């Protein structure tokens, strides 16, 4: 028994195969993307920077302006991020030191600044959060 | 006929293949982490939930609930229920929202249980010191005596039928700062559960509350802040939690820094309503674990003000929570049995049975 393959049939099969490949590729790429770590900097609920981080990256220095001359200097390097300097009254953000694992945050309450790490990777933190 | 079937088979297969990724995309409404930070209730709040596509919407409804509570209970918002109560001290009862009424009712319950160690009418003292403002100062004994006259929770009159709150004397004021965050956390949990969220972690300015266990089935691991790490996020112990709230209070977050640097005396933000001075019972920090965050919030303050022995004794007596107290010589006292739930992670600290 022979089934004649018409041009139209071949086109439909070909189209289906291409779609399948594109869909799987898309899913793979999206999935892979969320594995990378990003430093996300938010000022008063607005995301103002998102920087991919990894070991051996070029250092990035950012001066985040909180208005009225208030600022935080954020340094992103070597797969970690810290606040180098700030003119907030409590200096808690500077004292927080460097963070490098997904889920960790640095907060500057007076300037409404949040620096956090998203994505997977980094050494996993040994706790899910800290009560303070 | 046969020809058609033979032809239809690969065709059907192709169509199935075509839909496979799309189907997977649908089925994938994959449960993943959604996280949001916000500033409210004079602090930083992080909400982390595990949900599908509807995650951001669920978080938004939780945020709206927090903002509602803030509008009603903040002392820094001029027309909040609390500000109106304070403005009408000694003048007239003020009708308030059910949220505010419930929180004040609970606060007064804890005031009675703790014989005034927990007292929302300590607000005139809080204002006098201004620890959380940009210009804190150490007041004179005379000034403190003057303001202490207005500290008395028994002069807060609730009228349940009318839904009103009245402060009997002019000069009185209340501040719900030691319990409102806990209430807000409980309300967030309620919203999340109503939306079917099974796993979540909320951090309300250091008060942690967890919904369920972690998505991998393990309990949440919550660190207890090192009170002497100078702001660095480090823990002295870890407690595992499921459907619970973990709240710490201490002398380490807000205190008058320049006085501390000069004299070594820590004037911090948790006041003893009996003296008008920052509580001084030899403790650096307390932590309470309870099912409700409002209870944990109030009790962590109570233990800090009453001291290890009396405070932990009261927690055992009430029976709705577990607690620990960290003394200035780095010893950790706990309520009965709570030591077994703790893993000490800093060897300078030691659990005293």
Interface residues (C-beta under 8 A of the other chain):
Chain A: X1 X3 X9 X12 X13 X16 X17 X19 X20 X23 X24 X26 X27 X42 X44 X45 X89 X91 X92 X95 X96 X97 X103 X104 X105 X107 X109 X112 X114 X116 X118 X126 X127 X128 X129 X130 X131 X132
Chain B: X2 X3 X6 X7 X10 X11 X14 X15 X17 X18 X20 X21 X22 X24 X25 X35 X37 X38 X39 X43 X44 X46 X48 X134 X201 X203 X206 X207 X208 X210 X214 X220 X221 X222 X223 X224 X225 X230 X231 X232 X233 X235 X238 X246 X247 X248 X250 X253 X287 X345
